[in-house]
Amino acid sequence: MTTLKTEMPHPDHARLDQYGTRELVDALIDDQSGAARAVRGMAGQIAAAVTAALLRLQAGGRLVYVGAGTSGRLGLMDSVELVPTFSWPAERAVSVLAGGAGAVYRAVEGAEDDAGRGAAELAAIDVAAEDVVLLLAASGSTPYVMGALAAARAAGALTIGIANNPGAPLARDAEIGIVLDTGCELISGSTRLKAGTAQKIALNTFSSAVMVRMNKVYGNLMVDLKPTNAKLVRRAVQLTMLATGADEATAQTTLEESGYQIKVAIVAIAGEVDVEEARARLAAAAGSVRAAMGETPASIA
C-alpha cells in the first residue's frame, strides 16, 4: 500500500514524546509555517478558482462545501462565516459534511468511507450547473468526497478540489485542483495540524477574494457586514466614519435611516444624497460603492 505524504512519520522529530514542554511547543508552532508556504505555491490555482467561481455566483449560484472530519468542519466554518461577515445569503452558502450535523461535534469516522452517500447528499441539495462546489480532503481520495465530486461534475457544477497530497484523485478529477503539499505531520497522520491549517488559509483566501470581487468590500473595509449585535453596530458606525470622514452622529443617523446598510450610508454621505437615492445607485452599480459614486471600478485581472 502506498503511504501518503500526510501519513508518513516526520523524519526530524522521531523523539517528539521526549521533548521538553517548551521544545515541544516550539516544534509544533514552527511546523505550521509549512502551511503558509504550501498555500503560497498554489496562488495561481486559487486565483483561477476565484475567477471561475465569479461567473457562476454572479448568475445566482451557491457556494457548496463538501468534506469529512477536519476538512468538513473547516468548510462548514467558512460557509457559516460568510453570512455575518459579507451579508452573503445563508441559502447560498451550503455545507455538506460526512456524518451529518452530528459530525460537527463528534467524529463519525465511518461516514467518510461511503461514496454513494456523498453522491446522494449532493443530489439531495439539488446541486446545479451554476453552483460552485469546493471539495476538501487531506488525503485527496476520501470516498465520501469523491462520490460528491462525481455527482457535482455530473450536474455541471464548477468543482474545486482541495487536497494535501500530490497526485491526489480529488485534485486531478476536479475542474480546478489545488494541491496544498504540506508533507508529513509532526504527529504522524494528524492532518488537523498543518494540512488543516493550509486548508483554512486556502479557504480564507478563496472566499475573501470572491467577496471582494462581489463588491462586499470598499477599500479594505468590510462594508457589507450584518450588524446583528452591539459590537457589530459599533463596528458599522466606525466603518461608515472611516469610509466617509463623517462624524459619529452623522454616521449613526444615516445608518439608522438606511436600516444599517453600511454601503447605503457611505454612498448617501459621500454623495450627499438621501438613502433612497444611494440605494438606487448601488443597485444600478451591482453593489459597488465606487461605481455608485462615479469612480472607476477595480480591475479583476
PEQUI-V699009 format. One record per backbone hydrogen bond with DSSP energy under -0.5 kcal/mol. NH is the residue of the N-H (numbers start at 1). CO is the residue of the C=O. If there is no record, write none. Layout:
((NH | CO) (NH | CO))
This chain:
((4 | 2) (7 | 4) (8 | 4) (8 | 5) (10 | 185) (13 | 10) (16 | 13) (18 | 15) (19 | 16) (24 | 20) (25 | 21) (26 | 22) (27 | 23) (28 | 24) (29 | 25) (30 | 26) (31 | 27) (32 | 28) (32 | 29) (33 | 30) (34 | 31) (35 | 32) (36 | 32) (37 | 33) (38 | 34) (39 | 35) (40 | 36) (41 | 37) (42 | 39) (43 | 40) (46 | 42) (47 | 43) (48 | 44) (49 | 45) (50 | 46) (51 | 47) (52 | 48) (53 | 49) (54 | 50) (55 | 51) (56 | 52) (57 | 53) (58 | 54) (59 | 55) (59 | 56) (60 | 57) (61 | 56) (63 | 92) (64 | 62) (64 | 132) (65 | 94) (66 | 134) (67 | 96) (68 | 136) (71 | 68) (72 | 68) (73 | 69) (74 | 70) (75 | 71) (76 | 72) (77 | 73) (78 | 74) (79 | 75) (80 | 76) (81 | 77) (82 | 78) (82 | 79) (83 | 79) (83 | 80) (84 | 80) (85 | 81) (86 | 82) (87 | 83) (88 | 82) (92 | 89) (93 | 90) (94 | 63) (96 | 65) (97 | 95) (98 | 67) (100 | 97) (103 | 100) (104 | 101) (105 | 102) (106 | 102) (109 | 107) (111 | 108) (112 | 109) (113 | 110) (114 | 111) (115 | 113) (118 | 114) (119 | 115) (120 | 116) (121 | 117) (122 | 118) (123 | 119) (124 | 120) (125 | 121) (125 | 122) (126 | 123) (127 | 122) (131 | 128) (132 | 62) (133 | 131) (133 | 158) (134 | 64) (134 | 132) (135 | 133) (135 | 160) (136 | 66) (136 | 134) (137 | 162) (144 | 112) (146 | 142) (147 | 143) (148 | 144) (149 | 145) (150 | 146) (151 | 147) (152 | 148) (153 | 149) (154 | 150) (155 | 151) (156 | 153) (157 | 152) (158 | 131) (160 | 133) (161 | 159) (161 | 176) (162 | 135) (162 | 160) (163 | 161) (163 | 178) (164 | 137) (164 | 138) (168 | 165) (170 | 140) (172 | 168) (173 | 169) (174 | 170) (176 | 159) (178 | 161) (179 | 177) (180 | 163) (180 | 178) (181 | 179) (182 | 180) (183 | 164) (185 | 6) (188 | 186) (189 | 6) (190 | 187) (191 | 189) (193 | 190) (196 | 191) (197 | 193) (198 | 194) (199 | 195) (200 | 196) (201 | 197) (202 | 198) (203 | 199) (204 | 200) (205 | 201) (206 | 202) (207 | 203) (208 | 204) (209 | 205) (210 | 206) (211 | 207) (212 | 208) (213 | 209) (214 | 210) (215 | 212) (216 | 211) (218 | 221) (221 | 218) (223 | 221) (224 | 216) (225 | 222) (226 | 84) (227 | 225) (228 | 226) (233 | 229) (234 | 230) (235 | 231) (236 | 232) (237 | 233) (238 | 234) (239 | 235) (240 | 236) (241 | 237) (242 | 238) (243 | 239) (244 | 240) (245 | 241) (251 | 247) (252 | 248) (253 | 249) (254 | 250) (255 | 251) (256 | 252) (257 | 253) (258 | 254) (259 | 256) (260 | 255) (262 | 260) (263 | 223) (265 | 261) (266 | 262) (267 | 263) (268 | 264) (269 | 265) (270 | 266) (271 | 267) (272 | 268) (272 | 269) (273 | 268) (278 | 274) (279 | 275) (280 | 276) (281 | 277) (282 | 278) (283 | 279) (284 | 280) (285 | 281) (286 | 283) (287 | 282) (288 | 285) (289 | 287) (292 | 288) (293 | 289) (293 | 290) (294 | 291) (295 | 290))
